[in-house]
C-alpha cells in the first residue's frame, strides 16, 4: 500500500466533520431552511454541470485526436472541470464552494497547470510528450556560461547509425 493512501480515511472523516460544522454554522446564521436550500441548489447545479463538463471534455479530446494534436491539454481541462462539477454535486457547502472555484477560469487554469506538472512528474518523458506535446524550456538571460569543450565523438561501426534505447535515470 502506498504511504499516502493510509491517510485517506482520516482525510474523509475530517472532510465530513468540516462539512457538518460549516452546515451548522450557516444554519445558525441564516436559518436551517436556507442552509438546506443552499446544499440542495449546489448539488443540483453540480449534477447539471457534471453532464455539461463531461460532454465538453469528450468533445475537446475528440477534436484534438482528430486534428492529430496531443490531447493532454483537453484531458487535464476536462478532469479539472469534472472534478469541480463532482464536488458541487456532492452534498456539502465546503465541497460545493471548492467545486465552484474549480470552475472559475483563472482558478481552473492554475489547477490545470498543477495537474499537468504532477502528470509530467509521474510518467516517462515519452508519454508526457505524447500527451502534452513538446515541452517548453525557460532560458535565463544573463552572463553567458562558459561551455565545456566537447570531447571528440566516439565513432562506432564505421559511423553508420545503430539502433539503441534511451533509458532515463531512475526509470526502468
Beta strands, then each sheet from edge to edge (+ up, - down):
end
